[in-house]
Amino acid sequence: MKKYILLLLLVFGLFGIVGCQNNSEEPNGDKIVETESPCKDNPFGEGCYNPSKDLDHISTEIEEFLVEDDFEGERTDQKPRKWLIYSNPEYKAGAVDAKVLEEDGNKFVRLYSDGSAKPPYPQGAAQPTLIFTTKFNLDLTKKGQLEIDVMVPEEENNQVSFGLSAGAVNVINFTISKDYKLSSKVGGPYFYFSGNADAGQTHPTDIVITPGKWYKFLFTWDIEQDKVQSFIYLDDQKVLVVDSAFHVSNHFNAKLDNEILGPNVISITMPYSRLNVGYAFIDNVKVSRMED
């Protein structure tokens, strides 16, 4: 039996050797010629890629959407569903917070920051600890307005800034300082104050906010008219605080001759500082089209 097995192995081995010899080819000496791909400078040209049908459902048309949030439909002790609050591993638990509270049948948002942490970038910049945002889109209309109610408490109040941004660049906002003084700022990244030309223009006022009292604020913008404004309501009277052109930082590549980048974010911030620990409150946030 072993002899038959050895004989079979020998026969198969011979066939394998003969097959390898017959299939071997001598190199013909031709050089490999490299040709440049026609897709090198046009990767999306015909025959260069296979379009994915997964993206067919994404519309190429700009869709505008607004904001109207009185927080009445939110659960108490929870973050509002349509808003984002920034946090990362450097933040301690509870370092920043945004919760819906209810008092006398009215719901509103309480914001808190302990001032102890900040985003890691840009390095060395005095970014805020609290960054609380939501988005909207009026890119077709190119003008609109933001209304927001704000209150700072009598005790444990914190400095708070609130207004409109184009991405991370401030368009126009208000700041209520720890000593309740009101100022308004046009342009500049909302997360730091570099002191350079792109840092925005701050407009101080003589207005001092009464702690524990709700105030209504209004911002308007019109890209075609190159105009932004900020208002505060005092004794039911609308008081103009700032009437300005868009800041250079709100133009593409920060050049005045370039396109104006309109706002698309409502941003609320509190500064990075161990001296800035405390609360502020917001309610009735509304972005709407501005009538002619």
PEJOJO-V245701 format. One line per field, one symbol per residue. ss: DSSP state (H for helix, E for strand, - for the rest). phi: phi as a letter, one per 30 degrees, with the letter a starting at -180 (. if undefined). burial: b if it has 24 or more other C-alpha atoms within 12 Angstrom, else e. Layout:
ss=???
phi=???
burial=???
This chain:
ss=-HHHHHHHHHHHHHHHHHHHHHH-----------------------------HHH---------E-EEE--------------EE----------EEEEEEEE--EEEEEEEE--------------EEEEEEEE-E-----EEEEEEEEE-----E--EEEEEEE--EEEEEEEE----EEEEEE--E-------HHH-EEEEEEEE------EEEEEEEE----EEEEEEEE--EEEEEEEE---HHHEHHH-----E----EEEEEEE------EEEEEEEEEEE----
phi=.dddddddddddddedddddddddbdedidddcdcdddcecbdcddicacedddcdddddddcdbcbbbciddcddibdedcccbdaaeddddidbabbdcbbhiccacccbbcicbaedbddicdddddbbbbcabbdddialbbcacbbcddbhdbdbcalcbciccdcaacbcddcidcbbbciiedcabdiddcdjbccdbcdcdddicdbcbbbbbbddchbbbbbbcbhicdcdcbbbdddedccehhbdddedcddbbcbbbbddaddcclbabbahcbcbdcdd
burial=eeeeeeeeeeeeeeeeeeeeeeeeeeeeeeeeeeeeeeeeeeeeeeeeeeeeeeeeeeeeeeeeebbbbbbeeeeeeebbeebebbbeeeeeeebbbbbbbeeeeebbbbbbbbbbbbbeeeeeebbbbbbbbbbbbbbebbbbbbbbbbbbbeeebbbbbbbbbbbbbbbbbbbbbbebbbbbbbbbbbbbbeeeebbbbbbebebebebeebbbbbbbbbbeebbbbbbbeeeeeeeebbbbbbbbbbbeeeeeeeebbbbbbbbbbbbbeeebbbbbbbbbbbbbbeee
